[in-house]
Amino acid sequence: MSSKKENNNQKQINIEVKEDVASGIYSNLVIINHSPTEFVFDFVTMMPGFSKAKVSSRIVLAPQHAKKFMEALNKNIATFENQNGKIKAVDVKKIPLDFGGPKAQA
């Protein structure tokens, strides 16, 4: 009964997503760095056939928020795998920079 009371006391937050953010940004690599006061997540887009990659988005979190993010991600991955099966790990060392596909020609 006390948990229902606690839930009723929680405030709702209305979150608005701007149009330019709603479509999302694709990333196939994340580089994570940290200092004593923050974690920096650089989401990178690597395109086949190009040796240069671009940071698509940078997210900076306090250590406490980074830990909560990790917990939420782990929970969501577990839920996903329960519904869809295990996610197969990819050996990143075996993926060439050009993704192993055919070279683009014009």
Backbone as a ProteinNet text record, in pm:
[ID]
protein_1_A
[PRIMARY]
MSSKKENNNQKQINIEVKEDVASGIYSNLVIINHSPTEFVFDFVTMMPGFSKAKVSSRIVLAPQHAKKFMEALNKNIATFENQNGKIKAVDVKKIPLDFGGPKAQA
[TERTIARY]
81.2	0	86	197.3	282.1	345.1	369.2	427.1	329.2	198.9	99.3	97.6	110.8	112.5	233.7	348.1	470	452.5	392.2	370.5	278.4	176.3	84.5	152.2	255.9	326.4	430.5	462.8	561	501.8	584.9	540.3	563.8	473.4	491	569.3	655	732	689.7	647.1	615.8	743.2	784.3	907.8	872.7	923.2	900.7	1026.1	1007.1	1118.6	1107.7	1212.2	1211.9	1214.3	1158.8	1149.9	1286	1387.5	1519.7	1586.6	1538.9	1593.1	1512.2	1384.9	1292.9	1334.6	1396.5	1434.5	1558	1630.5	1746.6	1870.3	1982.2	2110.6	2168.4	2207.5	2265.8	2410.8	2450.4	2588.3	2622.6	2741.5	2784.7	2912.9	2946.8	3063.6	3045.8	3083.5	3083.3	3219.2	3274.8	3401.9	3369.2	3411.6	3378.8	3506.5	3508.4	3618.5	3559.8	3644.8	3595	3703.4	3658.4	3743.4	3684.7	3742.6	3682.6	3540.6	3502.8	3373.2	3272.4	3312.6	3217.7	3257	3157.1	3176	3136.7	3218.1	3191.1	3169.3	3051.6	3015.9	3017.3	3111.9	3115.2	3056.5	2941.1	2875.5	2925.3	2984	3055	2982.1	2984.9	2933.7	3051.9	3073.6	3179	3111.6	3152.6	3094.4	3189	3135.2	3219.1	3300.8	3428.2	3513.7	3579.7	3549.9	3610	3697.9	3817.6	3907.3	3882.9	3796.8	3767.3	3628	3617.3	3488.2	3449.1	3320.3	3269.4	3189.9	3216.2	3135.7	2999.5	2896.1	2760	2696.7	2732	2672.5	2764.3	2771.5	2849.8	2755	2755.9	2673.9	2768.3	2750.9	2833.5	2743.7	2783.9	2704.6	2789.5	2726.3	2789.5	2805.6	2905.8	2925.9	2800.1	2722.6	2600.7	2499.4	2488.5	2394.7	2445.5	2577.7	2634.8	2603.8	2613.4	2583.4	2435.6	2346.8	2203	2174	2243.5	2228.6	2268.5	2381.9	2428.1	2325.2	2270.4	2170	2045.2	2001	1882.5	1909.9	2029.6	2065.7	2071.1	2133.1	2138.5	1998.8	1910.5	1772.7	1701.2	1719.9	1654.7	1711.9	1842	1902	1846.9	1834.9	1778.6	1635.3	1555.8	1417.7	1415.5	1499.5	1508.2	1544.2	1646.6	1690.6	1584.7	1509.3	1399.4	1293.3	1270.8	1168.8	1220.4	1349.7	1402.4	1517.7	1564.8	1681.1	1808.7	1914.5	2042.9	2097.2	2156.6	2226.8	2363.9	2399.5	2529	2637.5	2742.7	2856	2935.5	2985.3	3064.9	3209.2	3301.9	3444.1	3489.6	3501.5	3532.8	3667.8	3762.5	3895.5	3889.8	3786.7	3776	3702.8	3645.6	3572.7	3670.1	3696.6	3787	3722.4	3804.9	3752.9	3655.9	3670.4	3577.8	3456.5	3441.9	3330.4	3332.3	3436.6	3449.6	3360.4	3289	3197.5	3266.2	3192.8	3250.5	3282.6	3381.5	3420	3318.8	3283.8	3188.7	3254.8	3177.6	3226.5	3122.9	3173.1	3080.7	3083.2
-118.9	0	125.9	122.1	240.7	269.9	165.4	189.2	263.9	235.1	308.6	455.4	478.1	614.6	688.9	620.5	680.9	712.4	620.8	643	761.5	777	889.4	1021.9	1018.6	1140.6	1181.5	1091.8	1124.9	1225.8	1322.4	1423.2	1372.9	1407.9	1373.7	1484.8	1445.3	1541.7	1528.7	1637.8	1638.8	1672.9	1583.1	1601.6	1630.8	1741.2	1780.1	1747	1687.7	1655.7	1744.8	1825.3	1913.7	1830.5	1886.3	1814.5	1767.4	1853.7	1817.7	1709.6	1687	1583.7	1454.3	1465.4	1351.4	1239.9	1274.3	1171.1	1093.2	1143.1	1071.9	1091.3	1046	1052.1	911.8	861.7	728.1	732.3	632.5	617.8	469.9	437.1	298	279.3	382.4	376	479.6	444.3	543.3	539	656.2	669.9	733.9	669.3	717.6	757.6	879.7	930.4	981.2	995.1	1047	1122.5	1209	1280.2	1251	1304.5	1281.3	1337.5	1431.3	1497.8	1471.9	1405.5	1386.2	1270.4	1216.8	1117.7	1185.1	1163.7	1222.2	1107.9	1106	1004.9	1072.6	1036.1	1086.6	978.9	1007.5	915.7	948	847.9	866	792.4	851.6	786.2	756.1	627.1	584.8	535.4	589.2	549.3	454.9	353.1	259.7	333.4	294.7	352.3	483.1	535.8	661.2	634.3	691.9	672.5	776.1	872.6	978	954.5	967.8	952.9	1087.1	1103.7	1230.1	1207.3	1291.6	1287	1346.4	1264.9	1308.7	1381.5	1336.7	1395.3	1370	1465.3	1450.2	1470.5	1373.4	1380.7	1379.7	1474.8	1483.8	1458.6	1362.3	1326.2	1331	1367.1	1353.4	1203.7	1164.1	1021.1	950.1	1015.9	954.1	929.8	1023.1	1006.3	901.3	893.7	790.6	651.8	637.7	508	472.8	570.3	547	511.6	577.9	548.3	403.6	360	222.6	123.3	151.4	62.3	54.6	169.1	171.6	98.3	116.7	48.6	-102.3	-146.5	-289.9	-348.8	-277.2	-324.6	-334.6	-234.6	-235	-342.1	-366.8	-474	-609.1	-629.4	-755.2	-774.1	-668.8	-675.6	-707.7	-640.6	-664.5	-810.1	-861.7	-999.2	-1100.8	-1071.2	-1160.6	-1168.2	-1058.3	-1053.4	-1099.9	-1077.4	-1098.9	-1197.4	-1250.2	-1337.9	-1259.3	-1333.1	-1271.8	-1187.4	-1076.3	-992	-1054.4	-1079.6	-1140.4	-1034	-1062.8	-970.7	-976.4	-862	-853	-828.1	-903.4	-882.5	-760.8	-648	-520.8	-526.2	-603.8	-611.8	-670	-747.5	-811.3	-725.8	-612.1	-526.8	-426	-433.3	-335.3	-197.5	-93.3	43.3	66.4	-10.1	7.9	-84.7	-149.1	-238.6	-364.5	-384.2	-505.1	-512.9	-408	-407.3	-360.4	-357.3	-311.7	-163	-123.9	16.9	91.5	209.8	291.6	345.9	352.1	406.7	502.2	604.9	701.4	687.9
0	0	0	71.7	76.3	-60	-140.9	-273.2	-363.5	-348.7	-427.3	-386.6	-257.8	-208	-264.9	-265	-318.8	-466.9	-541.2	-683.8	-708.1	-622.7	-637.6	-607.2	-524.1	-487.3	-591.8	-684.6	-787.4	-884.2	-922.3	-1017.7	-1159.2	-1248.3	-1389.2	-1456.6	-1548.4	-1625.3	-1770.5	-1829.3	-1971.9	-2047.1	-2135.1	-2210.6	-2355	-2403.7	-2542.8	-2623	-2739.6	-2828.7	-2951.5	-2973.9	-3090.8	-3218.6	-3324.8	-3452.8	-3502.1	-3492.9	-3544.2	-3459	-3338.7	-3251.2	-3263.4	-3296	-3296.3	-3392.1	-3503.5	-3600.2	-3555.7	-3457	-3405.2	-3490.6	-3437.5	-3507.4	-3505.7	-3622	-3630.4	-3584.1	-3507.5	-3463.1	-3462.8	-3511.3	-3509	-3426.9	-3349.1	-3261.2	-3151.4	-3030.4	-2922.2	-2853.6	-2829.9	-2759.1	-2624.4	-2517.4	-2383.3	-2311.1	-2262.3	-2180.6	-2049.9	-1950.3	-1822.5	-1748.3	-1661.7	-1566.7	-1428.9	-1323.8	-1191.7	-1177.5	-1264.7	-1247.5	-1357.7	-1468.2	-1578	-1668.9	-1736.9	-1842.5	-1973.2	-2076.5	-2207.8	-2306	-2369.1	-2468.3	-2604.7	-2690	-2827.1	-2917.6	-2975.4	-3067.6	-3207.4	-3271.8	-3398.3	-3509.8	-3628.5	-3748.2	-3839.1	-3865.4	-3958.1	-4085	-4197.4	-4324.7	-4397.9	-4464.5	-4540	-4645.7	-4657.3	-4760.4	-4721.9	-4605.2	-4560.5	-4439	-4438.3	-4325	-4215.9	-4243.7	-4147.4	-4088.9	-3957.7	-3890.6	-3830.6	-3803.4	-3752.7	-3624.4	-3523.8	-3402.1	-3435.8	-3422.8	-3453.6	-3336.2	-3215.8	-3096.7	-2977.9	-2888.5	-2765	-2647.2	-2555.9	-2435.4	-2315.6	-2225.7	-2105.6	-1984.5	-1900.4	-1782.8	-1656	-1545.7	-1414.8	-1386.7	-1307.2	-1279.8	-1228.9	-1143.1	-1090.5	-1201.6	-1294.5	-1405.9	-1504.4	-1522.8	-1610.2	-1554.4	-1423	-1361.4	-1376.6	-1356.4	-1375.9	-1521.8	-1614.4	-1757	-1784.2	-1726.9	-1745.7	-1691.3	-1574	-1515.5	-1603.5	-1654.1	-1740.8	-1871.9	-1927.6	-2052.1	-2030.7	-1921.6	-1891.2	-1876.7	-1808.7	-1790.7	-1925.5	-2010.9	-2142.1	-2234	-2226.1	-2306.6	-2261.6	-2131.6	-2080.5	-2129	-2125.1	-2174.1	-2323.2	-2400.7	-2545	-2572.8	-2502	-2525.7	-2482.8	-2380.3	-2341	-2449.5	-2519.1	-2623.8	-2759.3	-2787.4	-2922.6	-2932.4	-2821.2	-2822.8	-2797.7	-2767.8	-2734	-2848.8	-2813.1	-2910	-2930.3	-3054.5	-3084.3	-3079.3	-3003.7	-2995.1	-3125.2	-3167.5	-3289.4	-3249.7	-3309.2	-3282.8	-3361.8	-3293.4	-3358.7	-3428.4	-3376	-3436.8	-3577.8	-3607.8	-3738.6	-3841.6	-3798.7	-3892.2	-3951.6	-4083.4	-4144.8	-4149.2	-4161	-4163.6	-4278.3	-4387.3	-4499.8	-4487.7	-4371.8	-4341.7	-4427.3	-4507.3	-4586.2	-4707.7	-4736.8	-4850.9	-4977.3	-5086.6	-5213	-5207.1	-5284.6	-5292.3	-5378.3	-5335	-5411.2	-5537	-5642.4	-5768.8	-5823.8	-5891.2	-5952	-6102
[MASK]
++++++++++++++++++++++++++++++++++++++++++++++++++++++++++++++++++++++++++++++++++++++++++++++++++++++++++

